[in-house]
Amino acid sequence: MINVYFTISFFDKKYHKDLEVLGSKSGRNLNKISLTKLTPQFLRNAVSFKESNLTIVCKKIYFQDLNIENIPQEVIDKWYKKEPVHRMYIGEVIDIIDKRI
C-alpha cells in the first residue's frame, strides 16, 4: 500500500458542488482539487480540508476490490461500464478532528 492512512471528512451542505467534483473526477490526469474551493490541510499522517467540520483519520488494516459478480446489473450499467470497480477499505480510527466543538 502506498498510503497507510486515509481520512473521512464531513462538510456543510454549501460544499456539495465541490464534493461532487472530487467524487466524479479522477485525480490521475488532473488536479481536481484546483477545480474546487477546498483547501487541503496536511495532517501528520494524511490530508483533510480546512473546510471540513469533522475528520476521522484511519490507518488502513485491510482492503479488497469489490467483486463485480456481486453488484446488481443496474449499478454496473450506471457506474462500471468503463471504470473498474471500487476498492473497499477497513481502517482503524487513530484520530478524530472535530471543529464543531
C-alpha positions in Angstrom: 0.0 0.0 0.0 1.3 3.4 -0.9 -0.7 5.4 1.6 -1.0 3.8 5.0 -3.6 6.3 6.2 -6.9 7.8 4.9 -9.4 10.3 6.1 -13.1 10.6 6.2 -14.3 14.2 6.2 -17.7 15.8 6.7 -18.7 19.2 5.3 -21.6 21.7 5.4 -24.1 21.5 2.5 -22.6 24.6 0.9 -19.6 22.4 -0.2 -21.8 19.9 -2.1 -20.7 21.0 -5.6 -17.1 20.8 -4.6 -17.6 17.3 -3.2 -19.3 16.3 -6.4 -16.2 17.3 -8.3 -14.0 15.3 -6.0 -16.3 12.3 -6.3 -16.7 12.4 -10.1 -13.3 13.3 -11.4 -10.1 11.2 -11.4 -7.0 12.7 -9.9 -4.8 10.7 -12.2 -4.8 13.1 -15.1 -5.7 16.5 -13.4 -5.5 18.3 -10.2 -9.2 18.0 -9.3 -8.8 20.0 -6.0 -7.9 23.0 -8.1 -11.4 22.8 -9.6 -12.9 23.3 -6.1 -12.9 26.0 -3.4 -11.5 23.5 -0.9 -8.2 24.0 0.9 -6.0 20.9 1.6 -5.0 20.6 5.2 -1.9 18.4 5.7 -2.1 16.4 8.9 0.7 14.3 10.4 -0.4 11.1 8.6 -2.9 12.2 5.9 -4.7 15.0 4.2 -8.0 16.6 5.0 -9.5 20.0 4.2 -9.7 23.2 6.2 -13.4 23.5 5.4 -14.4 20.1 6.9 -16.3 20.1 10.1 -15.2 16.7 11.2 -12.3 14.5 10.0 -11.7 10.9 11.0 -8.1 9.7 10.4 -7.8 6.0 9.9 -4.9 3.6 9.5 -5.6 1.0 6.7 -5.8 -2.5 8.1 -7.4 -4.3 5.1 -8.5 -3.6 1.5 -10.3 -5.5 -1.2 -11.6 -4.7 -4.7 -15.3 -5.2 -4.9 -16.4 -8.3 -6.8 -18.4 -7.2 -9.8 -20.3 -10.5 -9.8 -21.9 -9.4 -6.5 -23.0 -6.0 -7.8 -26.6 -5.6 -9.3 -26.6 -5.1 -13.1 -28.3 -1.7 -12.9 -25.4 -0.5 -10.7 -22.9 -1.9 -13.2 -24.7 -0.2 -16.1 -24.6 3.1 -14.3 -21.1 3.2 -12.7 -18.9 0.4 -14.0 -19.3 0.2 -17.8 -15.9 2.0 -18.4 -14.4 2.2 -14.9 -13.0 -0.5 -12.7 -14.9 -1.5 -9.5 -14.2 0.5 -6.3 -11.8 -0.7 -3.6 -13.2 -1.1 -0.1 -11.0 -0.2 2.9 -11.3 -1.1 6.5 -9.4 1.2 8.8 -8.6 1.6 12.5 -9.6 5.1 13.8 -6.4 6.8 15.1 -7.6 10.4 15.4 -10.8 12.5 15.3 -10.6 16.2 14.5 -13.9 17.9 15.4 -14.1 21.6 14.6 -17.7 21.8 15.8 -16.7 22.0 19.4 
